[in-house]
Amino acid sequence: MAKKKRGKKHEEENGEAWLLPYSDLMTLLLALFIALFAMSQTDQQKMTQLAQAFTSAFNMGGPSFFSQMGPNAGRMAEIPYDEDRGNSAYIQENQMLEQIKKELDEYIDQNNLEDELSTELIEEGLMIRIKERALFPSGSAQLVGDAERIGPVVAGMLGTINQRVVISGHTDNVPINTAQYPSNWELSTSRALNFMRFLMNINPALQPQRFSSVGYSEYRPIADNNTEAGRQQNRRVEVLIARSQTFDPHEAERIAMARKLAGE
């Protein structure tokens, strides 16, 4: 009978043996969750409360895993949302471009330049479009017209920023074949280069290394070349203030999740 009882006790001990590794596994998983959570939120009080809740729920009488993490463990919760990193730089730059657009739009409205000048915030940056008739005679790259009004405004604005600037020339699809401009390639390239030089002459403080010019001929239309109105829109010079920052959707998702977990 004694042997039978000892066998029964041994079987009960084997049946409960899984509890120890199970509790260790749960503790490790919770510790991992706490560490990840702390890395992406700012509220020290919430972090402490959460750790205490997990400790009281899963501490089985011995020293808590969280109490063994040491004094540096709480510092993880002091790490901010990286307001100076991640997408914050993109957001700040975008706000700056929006402000420039607002100021230019006000200038356009006050000087009745709606038919000659426009702005658009696009993925690549802030695009300033200037129609041909505001700068050049038909078939020429010599600056005339409202260039003296538009140029100083654009040059002054470009002097207040550090972004890269790309000036591009565009034509319609009507062929040109002169001694000076054998094709629309030469015409569009000359217009872009002349306008870039014009801006730098107006504002000598502009840094040449930030600027580039390119001619796209007829191959980047923004309107239908089959109509006169469309061809007028396609004959233009564009000034692109290129973004220096890019948007990281994964960073945005991480911050959104962290704020959701933090209850914000």
N, C-alpha and C positions, 0 to 999 in steps of 0.2 A: 504493500500500500504506500510505503514511504517513497518508493521509486516512482510510483504513478503520480504522486503529488508533485515531486520534483520535475517531472516531465511536463506537467500542466503549467507550472510556473515558468518554465523555460519557453514554452510556446507563447505565453502572454507577453513575455519580454520581446520575443521576435516580432510579434504583431505590432508592437509600439515603436519599433526601431526606426521606422520611416519618419517619425515626427521630428527628429533632430535635423536631418538634412533638409527636410521641408521648411522648417522654421529658418534655417540658415539661408536657404534660397530666397525666401520671402524677404528676409532682412536685407540681403544684397540688392534685390530688385528695388526695394523701397529706397535704399541708399542711393542707387543710381538715379532714380527719379528725382530725389531731393537735390542731388548735384546738378542735374540738367536744369531743373527748375530755378535753382539759385543763380545759375550762370546767365539767365535771361530775364531777371526781374530786379527791381530796386528796393522793394519794401523789406527792410530787415525785420520788422515786427511780424509781418506775415510769414516770413521764412522761419522765424523762431517758433511761432505758434504751430506751424505745420510740422516742424521737426518734433516738437514736444508731443503733438498728437500721435505721430507715428511711434514715438518712443514709448509712450504709455500704453499704446495698443499692442505693441509687439515685443516689448522688453519682458522676458520671461524670468525675471528675478535677478539676473546677473547684470553686469555692467552693460549699459546700452551702447550700441554701435555708434550712435550719434555723439554720445559723451566722449567716445574715444577718438573723435575726429580732430580734437585739439582746438586751440584758440583761433587758428587760421581758417577754420571751417566757416565761421560766420562771415568772413570777409568776402566770400563768394557772393553773398547776397547784397553786398555793397556795390557790386559791379553794375554800372548804369546800363541803360538800353543802348549804349554806344551812340549817343546823340551827335558825337563828333566823327562818327565813322558810319559804315554801312550806307544807307540811302539818304542820310541827312545831308551829305554834301550835294547829292543830286537835287534834293528838294530846295536847298538854299540857292543853288545855281538857277533852278527853274524859276524861283521867285524873283531873282534878279532879272532874268530875261523877260518875265511878265511885266516888271516895272518899266524896263526899257520900251517894250511894246506899247505900254500905256502912254508913256511920254511922247513917243513918235506918233501914235494915233491922235493925240491931242494936237500936235503940231500940224498934222495933215488936215485935221478938221478946221483949225483956226486959219489956215492959209489956203483953203479950198483946193487941196491937192489930191482929192479922192480919185480923180481920173488919171493921175500920173504916178502915185506912190501908194503902196500898201504894205502891210506887215502880216506875218502869219507865224505862229509858234508851231513847229513841226517836230518830228522825232529827232532830227539831226540838230536842231537848235532854233534860233530866231531867224526867219527869212524876211529880208527887206527887198521888195520888188519895185523896180523903177522902169516905167515904160520908155520905149525908144524915144518918143516925141519930147520927153522931158530932158533928154540928154543929147541926142544926135539927130542930124538930118537924115533923111532916107538914104540908105546906101553909103553912109559915111561913119567914120569913127572919131570925128572931130567934135569935141564937146561944145554944145551951144545950149540954147533954150533955158530951162530952169536949173541948169547945173549949178549956177552961182547961188541959187537959193537952197537947193537940196544938199549939195556937197558939204558946206560948212556944218550943217546940222548932223549929217552922218559922220563926218570926220571927228567932230567934237564928241559925239556919243561913243565912237570906237576908242577914243582916247581914255575913257573911264573904265575900261574892262581889260582883262588879260586873256580872253579866249582867242582861239584861232579864227581867222576870218578868210573866207573863200569868196572871191568875186568872180562871177561867171557871166559870160555873154551868150545871148540866145537870139536866133533869127526865126523868121517864118520859112516856109518851104519854097519860096519864090527864088529861082536861081539868080546868082549874080556872077558876072564875069567881066571884071575890069582889070586894068593894069595893076592897080593897087590891091584889089581884092579878087583874086581869081575864083573864089568860091565863098560860101557862107562861113566856112571854117575860119578863113583869114579875117573876115569881117567881125565875127563874134569874138574871136580871140583878141583882136585889136581893141575892140570896145571895152572888154574886161580889163585889159592891161592899161589903157588910157585912163579909165575911171579910177583904177587903183592908184596910179601915179598922181592923179588929180587930188585924191584924198590925202595922200602923203605930203603933197606940196602945201595943202591947206593947213595940215597939222603935222609939223616936223617931228613931234614927239611920238608919233606912231612908230612902233617897232616893226621893221620890215620882216623880221623872222616870223612874225605872226601871220603874215599875209601871203596869199597865193592867188593867181588868176588863171582862168581856164575858159576856153571857148567850146560850146556844145553845138554850134551851128543850129540846124533845124531839128535836132534829134531828141530834144526834151521839151516838147510842146506842152502847154497847160490848157490849150483850147483847140478848137477845130480849125485846121488850116484851110478848110474849104469855104470859109466865110471871111469877109474883110474884118469883121469885128474880132474873130478868132485870131486872124493873123496879126492884128494890132496887139493883142494880149501876148502873143508869142514873141514879138520883137521887144526884148527887155534886157535889163541887166539886173542880176540878183546879188545881194550881199548877204552871205550866210554867216551868222555868228555861231560857230560850231560849239556844241556842248563839250565840255572837258570831262564831265562826269556821266556815268551810265547808271541806269536803274537796274538793281538786282532784285528780281521777283522773289528769289529764295530768302533773301534777307528780310524782305517785307513780310513774308509769311512767318518767318521765325519771330519777328517782333510782335506781329499780330497774335500769334499763339501765346507768346510770353505774357502779353498784356491781358489776354483772356484768362490765362491761368492765375494771374495776379488779381483778377477781379476788377480790372479797370474798364 
